Amino acid sequence: RDRFWVDEYHIDALRVDAVASMLYLDYSREKGEWLPNRYGGNENLEAVEFLRRMNERVHAAGAVTMAEESTAWPGVSHPVYLGGLGFSYKWNMGWMNDSLGYFSEDPVHRRYHHDKLTFGLVYAFSENFILPLSHDEVVHGKGSLIGRMPGDDWQAFANLRLYFCFMYAHPGKKLLFMGGEFAQRREWNHDTSLDWHLLDAPQHAGIQQLLRDLNRLYRDTAELYQKDFDSEGFEWIDCSDSEQGVIAFVRHGADARGTLLAVCNLTPVIRQGYRVGVPGQGRYRERINSDAKCYGGSGVGNFGAADAEPIPMHGREYSLNLTLPPLSTLFLTLE
């Protein structure tokens, strides 16, 4: 029965590991260890047909499927009737590798790696992507997410808060493995429980509070999810300020009037009077400031809101005069 897990256990989703090893006949094989398909290529045609059939049947049962697929195989999450493999979603391994590599860099060197933050938008809408900070990143000697953040303890936690905010603002569905939501310090161990006692420390409780607030913001803000797979749902404000380590972009929902502005300061320097172009006039309210004291930050901010001024910036007629906290993300919405 090819729907056993869905029919008998009533699961909601299936994640298929190592799809690339199924798709390519020469995967991890040397010359002479594999035979080409009937057309002379290295594609495993039988595996492709199996995956398409599996996805059609699982979807017909009301469940979704996710592919952990690490190559540029086209149409992994496209419908079968359009020539795709039929998965609901594909893990964005490129985003994970680039972003985790970037945030592991000391901020003084990040200006030389700015493209790791921005390159993902070149292909972000080619598949239905999930942004995976998965179990693979906290096992086999890799340590923990907080353990890979640079700087002293304060900077490490600020970096992790910034990273999580960047993930939530970025197009794509979100995946965070257990323990990340309160910054477990040691590598995950399947033989023991999570280190819940860490929540007695304010900095760990602050990470948990931030994730709670990010989830609520995500649920209540259509701009963060409605057009995840549509280029119309994303707009760069500025992606080129590598010297100061700042990026700014807007997320759009189906309602053209709704916008959410995300501004990331990727350095441990407070930026006073930083001007950011915005789509229109009005008051922009801070929805989340990852440097807020309740998250373990220093409490630098903009007193909850900023008014757009008729001063052109970034190709727009209006702009905000912002104070950017160190190693932080600001989420602002137009009232």
KACORQUI-V768027 format. One record per residue. N is the residue number from 1. RES is the residue in three letters. SS is DSSP state (a for helix, b for strand, c for the rest). PHI is phi in whole degrees, -180 to 180 (999 if undefined). Layout:
N_RES_SS_PHI ; N_RES_SS_PHI
This chain:
1_ARG_c_999 ; 2_ASP_c_-84 ; 3_ARG_c_-121 ; 4_PHE_a_-56 ; 5_TRP_a_-66 ; 6_VAL_a_-78 ; 7_ASP_a_-74 ; 8_GLU_a_-91 ; 9_TYR_a_-107 ; 10_HIS_c_55 ; 11_ILE_c_-72 ; 12_ASP_c_-92 ; 13_ALA_b_-155 ; 14_LEU_b_-121 ; 15_ARG_b_-109 ; 16_VAL_b_-102 ; 17_ASP_c_-83 ; 18_ALA_c_50 ; 19_VAL_a_-62 ; 20_ALA_a_-58 ; 21_SER_a_-68 ; 22_MET_a_-88 ; 23_LEU_a_-77 ; 24_TYR_b_-115 ; 25_LEU_c_-66 ; 26_ASP_c_-100 ; 27_TYR_c_-64 ; 28_SER_c_58 ; 29_ARG_c_-122 ; 30_GLU_c_-83 ; 31_LYS_c_-59 ; 32_GLY_c_94 ; 33_GLU_c_-101 ; 34_TRP_c_-147 ; 35_LEU_c_-116 ; 36_PRO_c_-69 ; 37_ASN_c_-75 ; 38_ARG_c_-65 ; 39_TYR_c_-100 ; 40_GLY_c_90 ; 41_GLY_c_-96 ; 42_ASN_c_-101 ; 43_GLU_b_-80 ; 44_ASN_c_-87 ; 45_LEU_a_-65 ; 46_GLU_a_-68 ; 47_ALA_a_-66 ; 48_VAL_a_-59 ; 49_GLU_a_-64 ; 50_PHE_a_-61 ; 51_LEU_a_-63 ; 52_ARG_a_-63 ; 53_ARG_a_-64 ; 54_MET_a_-60 ; 55_ASN_a_-65 ; 56_GLU_a_-61 ; 57_ARG_a_-73 ; 58_VAL_a_-67 ; 59_HIS_a_-65 ; 60_ALA_a_-63 ; 61_ALA_c_-86 ; 62_GLY_c_94 ; 63_ALA_c_-102 ; 64_VAL_b_-116 ; 65_THR_b_-131 ; 66_MET_b_-131 ; 67_ALA_b_-108 ; 68_GLU_c_-93 ; 69_GLU_c_-129 ; 70_SER_c_-105 ; 71_THR_c_-112 ; 72_ALA_c_-97 ; 73_TRP_c_-54 ; 74_PRO_c_-78 ; 75_GLY_c_72 ; 76_VAL_c_-59 ; 77_SER_c_-106 ; 78_HIS_c_-93 ; 79_PRO_c_-61 ; 80_VAL_a_-61 ; 81_TYR_a_-70 ; 82_LEU_a_-104 ; 83_GLY_c_94 ; 84_GLY_c_-84 ; 85_LEU_c_-82 ; 86_GLY_c_92 ; 87_PHE_c_-67 ; 88_SER_c_-71 ; 89_TYR_b_-142 ; 90_LYS_b_-128 ; 91_TRP_b_-65 ; 92_ASN_c_-91 ; 93_MET_a_-69 ; 94_GLY_a_-63 ; 95_TRP_a_-61 ; 96_MET_a_-61 ; 97_ASN_a_-64 ; 98_ASP_a_-67 ; 99_SER_a_-69 ; 100_LEU_a_-66 ; 101_GLY_a_-64 ; 102_TYR_a_-64 ; 103_PHE_a_-72 ; 104_SER_a_-82 ; 105_GLU_c_-76 ; 106_ASP_c_-61 ; 107_PRO_a_-53 ; 108_VAL_a_-67 ; 109_HIS_a_-101 ; 110_ARG_a_-67 ; 111_ARG_a_-60 ; 112_TYR_a_-88 ; 113_HIS_a_-126 ; 114_HIS_c_-58 ; 115_ASP_a_-65 ; 116_LYS_a_-65 ; 117_LEU_a_-83 ; 118_THR_a_-99 ; 119_PHE_c_-62 ; 120_GLY_a_-59 ; 121_LEU_a_-77 ; 122_VAL_a_-66 ; 123_TYR_a_-122 ; 124_ALA_c_-60 ; 125_PHE_c_-110 ; 126_SER_c_-82 ; 127_GLU_c_-140 ; 128_ASN_c_-86 ; 129_PHE_b_-89 ; 130_ILE_b_-112 ; 131_LEU_b_-91 ; 132_PRO_b_-102 ; 133_LEU_b_-102 ; 134_SER_c_-100 ; 135_HIS_a_-60 ; 136_ASP_a_-62 ; 137_GLU_a_-92 ; 138_VAL_a_-131 ; 139_VAL_c_-138 ; 140_HIS_c_58 ; 141_GLY_c_83 ; 142_LYS_c_-78 ; 143_GLY_c_81 ; 144_SER_c_-114 ; 145_LEU_c_-63 ; 146_ILE_a_-65 ; 147_GLY_a_-69 ; 148_ARG_a_-97 ; 149_MET_c_-80 ; 150_PRO_c_-80 ; 151_GLY_c_89 ; 152_ASP_c_-72 ; 153_ASP_a_-61 ; 154_TRP_a_-63 ; 155_GLN_a_-67 ; 156_ALA_a_-61 ; 157_PHE_a_-69 ; 158_ALA_a_-63 ; 159_ASN_a_-61 ; 160_LEU_a_-68 ; 161_ARG_a_-61 ; 162_LEU_a_-61 ; 163_TYR_a_-62 ; 164_PHE_a_-62 ; 165_CYS_a_-65 ; 166_PHE_a_-60 ; 167_MET_a_-62 ; 168_TYR_a_-68 ; 169_ALA_a_-80 ; 170_HIS_c_-76 ; 171_PRO_c_-57 ; 172_GLY_c_123 ; 173_LYS_b_-73 ; 174_LYS_b_-110 ; 175_LEU_b_-138 ; 176_LEU_b_-132 ; 177_PHE_c_-75 ; 178_MET_c_-53 ; 179_GLY_c_97 ; 180_GLY_a_-65 ; 181_GLU_a_-72 ; 182_PHE_a_-133 ; 183_ALA_c_62 ; 184_GLN_c_-57 ; 185_ARG_c_-85 ; 186_ARG_c_-96 ; 187_GLU_c_-63 ; 188_TRP_c_-65 ; 189_ASN_c_-130 ; 190_HIS_c_-69 ; 191_ASP_c_-91 ; 192_THR_c_-133 ; 193_SER_c_-77 ; 194_LEU_c_-68 ; 195_ASP_c_-86 ; 196_TRP_a_-63 ; 197_HIS_a_-63 ; 198_LEU_a_-63 ; 199_LEU_a_-68 ; 200_ASP_a_-70 ; 201_ALA_c_-91 ; 202_PRO_a_-57 ; 203_GLN_a_-68 ; 204_HIS_a_-74 ; 205_ALA_a_-63 ; 206_GLY_a_-66 ; 207_ILE_a_-62 ; 208_GLN_a_-62 ; 209_GLN_a_-64 ; 210_LEU_a_-62 ; 211_LEU_a_-62 ; 212_ARG_a_-62 ; 213_ASP_a_-71 ; 214_LEU_a_-64 ; 215_ASN_a_-63 ; 216_ARG_a_-67 ; 217_LEU_a_-62 ; 218_TYR_a_-60 ; 219_ARG_a_-64 ; 220_ASP_a_-93 ; 221_THR_c_-123 ; 222_ALA_a_-61 ; 223_GLU_a_-60 ; 224_LEU_a_-84 ; 225_TYR_c_-142 ; 226_GLN_c_-64 ; 227_LYS_c_-119 ; 228_ASP_c_-57 ; 229_PHE_c_-109 ; 230_ASP_c_-129 ; 231_SER_a_-62 ; 232_GLU_a_-70 ; 233_GLY_a_-87 ; 234_PHE_b_-136 ; 235_GLU_b_-147 ; 236_TRP_b_-70 ; 237_ILE_b_-91 ; 238_ASP_b_-153 ; 239_CYS_b_-120 ; 240_SER_b_-114 ; 241_ASP_b_-86 ; 242_SER_c_-71 ; 243_GLU_c_-64 ; 244_GLN_c_-94 ; 245_GLY_c_69 ; 246_VAL_b_-129 ; 247_ILE_b_-127 ; 248_ALA_b_-143 ; 249_PHE_b_-153 ; 250_VAL_b_-120 ; 251_ARG_b_-108 ; 252_HIS_b_-113 ; 253_GLY_c_-106 ; 254_ALA_c_-67 ; 255_ASP_c_-79 ; 256_ALA_c_-60 ; 257_ARG_c_-80 ; 258_GLY_c_-87 ; 259_THR_b_-141 ; 260_LEU_b_-125 ; 261_LEU_b_-99 ; 262_ALA_b_-117 ; 263_VAL_b_-126 ; 264_CYS_b_-111 ; 265_ASN_b_-104 ; 266_LEU_c_-95 ; 267_THR_c_-125 ; 268_PRO_c_-85 ; 269_VAL_c_-111 ; 270_ILE_c_-73 ; 271_ARG_b_-105 ; 272_GLN_b_-85 ; 273_GLY_b_63 ; 274_TYR_b_-84 ; 275_ARG_b_-96 ; 276_VAL_b_-127 ; 277_GLY_b_-67 ; 278_VAL_b_-132 ; 279_PRO_c_-65 ; 280_GLY_c_-164 ; 281_GLN_c_-78 ; 282_GLY_c_129 ; 283_ARG_b_-98 ; 284_TYR_b_-106 ; 285_ARG_b_-94 ; 286_GLU_b_-70 ; 287_ARG_b_-92 ; 288_ILE_b_-145 ; 289_ASN_b_-126 ; 290_SER_c_-68 ; 291_ASP_c_-94 ; 292_ALA_c_-61 ; 293_LYS_a_-63 ; 294_CYS_a_-67 ; 295_TYR_a_-99 ; 296_GLY_c_99 ; 297_GLY_c_-87 ; 298_SER_c_-92 ; 299_GLY_c_84 ; 300_VAL_c_-77 ; 301_GLY_c_-176 ; 302_ASN_c_-125 ; 303_PHE_c_56 ; 304_GLY_c_94 ; 305_ALA_b_-166 ; 306_ALA_b_-148 ; 307_ASP_b_-97 ; 308_ALA_c_-68 ; 309_GLU_b_-114 ; 310_PRO_c_-76 ; 311_ILE_c_-118 ; 312_PRO_c_-61 ; 313_MET_b_-161 ; 314_HIS_c_54 ; 315_GLY_c_75 ; 316_ARG_b_-124 ; 317_GLU_c_-74 ; 318_TYR_b_-118 ; 319_SER_b_-151 ; 320_LEU_b_-108 ; 321_ASN_b_-101 ; 322_LEU_b_-111 ; 323_THR_b_-100 ; 324_LEU_b_-98 ; 325_PRO_c_-65 ; 326_PRO_c_-71 ; 327_LEU_c_45 ; 328_SER_b_-146 ; 329_THR_b_-126 ; 330_LEU_b_-109 ; 331_PHE_b_-106 ; 332_LEU_b_-130 ; 333_THR_b_-124 ; 334_LEU_b_-76 ; 335_GLU_c_-72
